[in-house]
Amino acid sequence: MNKDELMLKLNPSFQREIFEKLVRKYKGSTKAGVILNMKPSTIRGYKNLYFDSVPARIIDKLKKDKILSSNEIKSNLLLSFSKNSKLKSILSKGREKRTKQLTKWKEEIPEVMSILSDNKLDFKKWFSHYQKLIDFGARKFNYTKIREGYLEVSYITHSNKEKRNFVLKFPKQILLDEEFSYFFGLWCGDRSGGKRFGICNQNEKIIKFTEKFLDKNYQRVEKILYIKKGLPEPNIQYDKKFSFEKDINGWVLSVHSTNGVLYSFFDYLKKDIKEVLSHINKYAFLAGLFDAEGNVSLYNKSFRWACKDELLIKIYSSLLKELNLYAGYDGGCLITYNLSKFYEKIFPFMKHSDKIDKAIFLCTGTGKIPSTHSEILKYLRDNPSKRPKEIAKALKKTKVYSELRLLNNFGFVSHKGYPYKYKLTKKLN
């Protein structure tokens, strides 16, 4: 049937009369339906006024069958309209009404400060309001059961004519401890996309921590490996794998639960991050954010957090200033040169093994020597008393001066004369 066909709204008594006449003529709605190429139930629907308008093509057939005349149509026609236009009008009014209702429900979602109590987030209180926003359309909630430490929620989705039932679990409350503070920072920097609640990373310790955090909060953990085609697989466990020709240069593991509601909750927290930060361990948060988006710059002796979001730049800058850790923003990273404060307060919460090694070396000159610096040490072992230009040329490096300066500060090399000639000290012997 053409959705944009012409529809005629007739005087109800007249509409009933012509379809009764049709049924009498053919001794029933079944045969009348055959004549009009319609279901008998549809004939009865028009006769009993279940439908308040009739397609013009049906009226034309009734005219040809001498059930009614043109003059009768003119005297009983109340309105004619395009079916498609009518549908658009109805849908538009429906959307407008739905938008107003959703706006009202959104306004009823409590602010973060109102779900905070005894150093805990009341997820149950937030969900009681948020559920209204998603309990419609293709998704319908069956029940919400309150267990000892969690909520159990069942809902049905309809997709591609397939009905599927899901059961999700949520913590009734979330403790704002150091573990949460670190995870929230990690999530703000490295969160998984889509309806997945978790993080994307390569580091084994961070992956294990995330699995533990998700499990503690009643989530079923799934791990998906994303890797460039042709690369050898890392020695790591995963549930699914996706390979790409483009869009990815190496590999990354998404550690998550398929839980769009919990993702939305953390996104809600992130939108009011200033309030959240006032109730959590700020140093643990910065450690998580650093493990996700940070880098140790041995070149200019600093720690940096990558950030491009203008609002977050302002919030993170203010936080770092408050903690005496802010030195500036270079267009891509927030920077601190306060190595001792970072090492004392943030470093203890870090979990990323490579960044931990570099931080130890930068702050103390001990531990694992970075490969870029060890190359210089190996070269000087075989070629003592070399100038920076000679070392740079031999190793095809561009940052030799800063690396030599750091190695000198920590006593790995010494120099004499001018221009300086470098050699190893007894520290490596």
C-alpha positions, -999 to 999 in steps of 0.1 A, spaced: 0 0 0 13 35 -9 20 53 23 14 87 7 -20 79 -8 -50 103 -6 -72 96 24 -109 107 28 -125 114 62 -163 109 58 -193 115 79 -192 85 103 -228 75 97 -223 76 59 -191 55 62 -209 29 82 -238 29 57 -218 24 26 -198 -5 40 -230 -21 54 -244 -18 19 -212 -34 4 -214 -64 28 -252 -69 21 -246 -68 -16 -219 -96 -15 -235 -114 14 -207 -111 38 -174 -94 44 -153 -123 30 -166 -120 -5 -166 -82 -3 -130 -83 7 -122 -104 -24 -138 -78 -46 -119 -50 -30 -87 -70 -25 -89 -64 12 -90 -86 43 -125 -92 57 -113 -78 90 -104 -46 73 -139 -44 57 -154 -48 92 -131 -22 106 -144 4 81 -180 -7 87 -176 -5 125 -157 28 124 -125 14 138 -108 35 111 -118 72 108 -107 76 72 -108 56 40 -83 55 11 -96 74 -20 -88 43 -41 -114 23 -21 -140 49 -25 -134 49 -63 -140 11 -63 -172 16 -44 -183 43 -69 -176 19 -98 -196 -8 -80 -225 17 -76 -224 15 -38 -223 53 -37 -223 83 -60 -201 114 -65 -227 137 -51 -230 116 -20 -192 118 -15 -193 156 -19 -220 160 7 -204 136 32 -167 145 28 -153 161 59 -116 162 51 -91 149 26 -54 146 34 -21 129 24 -15 98 45 22 104 46 17 140 58 -7 128 84 18 103 97 45 128 98 23 152 118 14 124 143 50 113 146 61 149 150 36 155 178 47 122 194 84 131 193 76 165 207 57 150 236 84 124 241 112 150 241 93 170 267 90 139 289 126 129 285 137 165 293 116 164 324 131 130 334 167 142 327 161 172 350 150 148 377 184 129 377 201 139 409 233 158 410 264 139 420 266 156 454 231 143 463 241 106 457 272 110 479 270 96 515 295 82 539 322 82 512 301 62 489 282 67 456 245 56 458 242 40 423 207 26 432 194 62 438 208 74 404 195 43 386 159 48 399 158 80 379 180 70 349 159 39 342 130 61 329 152 74 301 159 40 286 128 19 295 111 25 261 112 16 224 131 -15 216 142 -20 252 119 -29 280 128 -36 316 112 -66 332 123 -63 368 149 -49 392 157 -71 421 177 -58 451 202 -83 463 226 -81 493 252 -60 476 239 -54 441 210 -48 418 199 -74 393 181 -59 363 164 -79 335 154 -63 302 143 -73 268 155 -59 234 139 -63 200 164 -61 171 161 -75 136 128 -92 146 148 -110 173 137 -109 209 166 -111 234 166 -112 272 195 -97 292 203 -97 329 227 -71 342 242 -65 377 251 -32 393 267 -24 426 242 -7 449 269 15 462 305 23 451 331 31 477 352 61 469 385 46 481 419 47 465 411 19 441 381 38 428 401 70 425 428 53 405 403 35 382 383 67 376 415 84 365 424 55 343 389 54 328 389 91 321 419 86 299 416 51 284 379 41 285 365 15 261 341 28 234 305 20 226 284 4 253 314 -12 269 324 -3 304 361 -7 309 395 4 295 418 -2 265 455 -8 274 485 -31 268 500 -32 303 496 -65 320 493 -50 355 466 -25 344 447 -52 327 447 -74 358 437 -45 380 408 -36 357 396 -73 357 397 -72 395 378 -39 397 351 -50 373 346 -83 391 344 -66 424 316 -45 410 296 -75 398 306 -73 361 312 -101 337 346 -94 321 352 -97 284 386 -91 267 388 -82 230 421 -79 211 424 -53 184 455 -58 163 469 -47 129 468 -74 103 502 -92 100 515 -84 134 523 -114 157 499 -118 186 510 -107 220 513 -134 247 480 -124 263 446 -140 269 415 -127 251 379 -138 242 377 -122 207 400 -108 182 396 -82 154 423 -75 129 425 -42 109 444 -31 78 441 5 89 431 26 119 455 8 142 493 5 141 500 -20 168 476 -37 192 454 -29 222 433 -50 246 398 -38 256 390 -51 291 353 -45 298 318 -56 306 290 -50 280 271 -26 302 260 6 286 242 17 318 274 16 339 292 34 312 265 61 313 269 63 351 306 70 349 300 94 320 276 112 344 304 113 370 328 127 345 305 155 335 306 166 372 342 157 377 350 187 398 325 175 424 339 139 422 375 151 426 365 169 458 356 135 474 383 111 462 421 107 465 434 132 440 469 117 438 455 82 430 432 98 404 462 116 388 482 83 389 454 65 370 452 93 345 489 93 341 490 55 335 464 61 308 476 93 291 509 103 307 545 101 297 578 105 315 600 130 296 636 122 303 645 148 277 634 178 298 630 161 332 592 164 335 560 144 338 532 151 313 495 143 310 482 144 274 449 162 271 430 180 242 396 186 258 394 223 267 371 219 297 392 191 311 424 211 305 410 238 328 399 213 355 431 193 354 452 225 354 433 238 385 438 204 402 476 204 395 479 240 407 461 231 439 487 203 445 517 224 435 523 202 404 514 226 375 541 241 353 521 248 322 503 235 291 522 231 258 492 226 235 490 189 240 502 181 275 499 194 311 534 195 325 550 193 359 587 197 368 581 190 405 597 156 404 600 151 441 563 159 447 552 136 419 575 108 431 563 111 467 525 115 461 515 101 427 542 75 420 530 51 448 497 46 431 510 39 396 507 5 380 521 9 345 554 -10 347 573 8 319 563 42 332 572 31 367 607 22 355 612 55 338 599 75 368 623 57 391 652 64 368 642 101 363 637 108 400 664 86 416 689 75 389 684 39 400 666 9 386 663 -1 350 681 23 327 660 33 296 671 18 264 679 52 248 703 60 276 718 25 278 728 28 241 751 57 251 766 38 280 773 8 258 790 30 232 811 48 258 822 15 273 839 7 239 847 43 229 857 63 260 864 101 259 840 110 231 824 144 225 785 147 222 787 153 184 807 121 179 783 101 200 753 115 182 768 108 148 778 72 158 744 64 173 723 85 149 706 102 178 693 138 182 689 141 219 723 131 231 730 164 250 700 160 273 706 123 278 743 128 287 733 156 311 709 132 329 735 104 330 760 128 343 736 141 371 732 105 383 769 97 381 768 72 352 792 93 332 817 121 338 833 147 315 864 169 313 879 195 290 860 217 266 842 208 245 833 181 270 846 146 264 825 119 282 835 86 297 819 60 320 823 62 358 829 34 382 791 33 390 786 8 362 816 -13 370 
